[in-house]
């Protein structure tokens, strides 16, 4: 070892405090432990990062002991931790009313279980008699929806009882060879998924759509007609179906699954017919078998 190096070590040992030497020794040992890990490229874990954040706070000469990463990396860790700390400290609480205690929640369930005929108003009154100031809407939210399968009617049963009076209609677009658009109207009965009527036009209007509904149901009109919010299902169309005694049921905008049966039939017509035909005109599309 050169004489100059020995002199530097001696001067360092004489003038540096034992506390600083202990911190440097600890930092070097930590880096050696990282290098001894049995992986192709030693990577620092969260524990290692926390160690160097602490070393940054307590030791002024931490940069001289650091050899695995750049000092700027440790500073970046510190800034990231600082931002996370203040984000956790300043984040807003969840909006709305505070949740009730677990004990009160179990008390609501017990009252509901032991008194099946009690509703939310009665349970709220009993809780207030016991000294719990709670609202009826809160009790309703925490009550379990208990349904007796022998007494209650299932939703599928309700649909089977009313399916004969349900119908649906919808448009889909077919491009022509001249880059025009043809609009195909499909009218479907939910009972047995029967296609009652199919018509094609280049200019769908409310009057034209109303006439197609009259042709689709010349005698046995449905009780409810489901459709989307297209402009062709307004104005004269609504007045006509109301005169026929049909209840107009537009779906929620953007929720096409509310008219799922008609959408599925349209998908079948596309896959089986219109995707294999380049339409020339309305008559050509009708001759291609769209009806």
C-alpha positions, 0 to 999 in steps of 0.5 A, a space after each residue: 500500500 502506498 505511503 500516501 494512502 497510509 497517511 490519509 487513513 491515519 489522519 482520517 482515524 485521528 480527526 474523524 469522530 467515532 460516530 461518523 466512522 460507525 455510520 460509514 462502516 454501516 453504509 459499506 456493510 449494507 452495500 456489501 450485503 446487497 452485492 452478495 445477493 444471489 441474483 444476476 444483477 443486485 437490485 435494491 429493495 424498499 428496505 434498502 431505499 429506506 436505509 439510505 433515506 435514513 442515512 441521508 438524514 443522519 449522516 452528512 458524508 453519505 455521498 462519499 459512502 455510496 457506491 451502488 447508485 448515484 446520490 441523485 437517485 437517493 434524493 429522488 427517493 426522498 422527494 418521492 417519499 415526501 410527496 407520498 407523505 403529504 398526499 396521505 396527509 392531505 387527501 380528502 375523506 370519503 364523501 357522504 355520511 360516516 359508516 355506522 358501528 359494527 355493533 349497530 349493524 348487527 343489531 339491525 340484522 338481529 331485529 330484522 331476523 327476529 321480526 320478519 314483518 318489521 320494515 325500516 320505519 319500525 326498526 328505526 323507531 325501535 332503535 331510537 327508543 334504545 338511544 340510537 339516533 339513526 335515519 330511516 334511509 340508513 337502516 334501509 341501506 344496511 337491512 338485508 334483502 331477505 326473500 322467501 323463494 316460496 312466496 315471492 315471484 321471481 323476475 323470470 316468472 314475471 317476464 314469462 307472464 308478460 312476454 307475449 305482449 312485448 315487442 322491439 324494433 331497431 335500425 341497422 345500417 347497410 352501405 351500398 356500392 355507391 357509398 350510400 347508406 340504407 337503413 334496415 328496420 327490424 321488428 321483433 316479437 319477444 314471444 318465441 323471438 319471432 321476426 314480424 317485419 323487416 323493411 329497407 329505406 334510404 330515408 327513415 322518417 317517423 311517418 315511414 316507421 309508423 307505417 311499418 309498425 302498422 304492417 308488422 302488427 295488423 291485428 294482434 298489437 303488443 302491449 309494449 314496444 321497446 326501441 332506442 332514442 332514434 329520431 325516427 321513433 319520435 313525433 308521428 311514430 309515438 302518436 301512431 303507436 299510442 293510437 294503436 294502444 301500444 305503450 312506448 318504452 324507449 331505452 336509456 341512452 347508451 344502454 343497448 343491452 336493454 334491447 338485447 333481443 333485437 340487437 342479437 337478431 340484427 347481429 345474426 342478419 349481419 353475419 348471415 346476409 349483409 356481411 356477404 352482400 354488396 348492396 346496390 339499392 333497396 330492391 337489391 337488398 330485399 331480393 338478397 334475402 334480408 326479409 
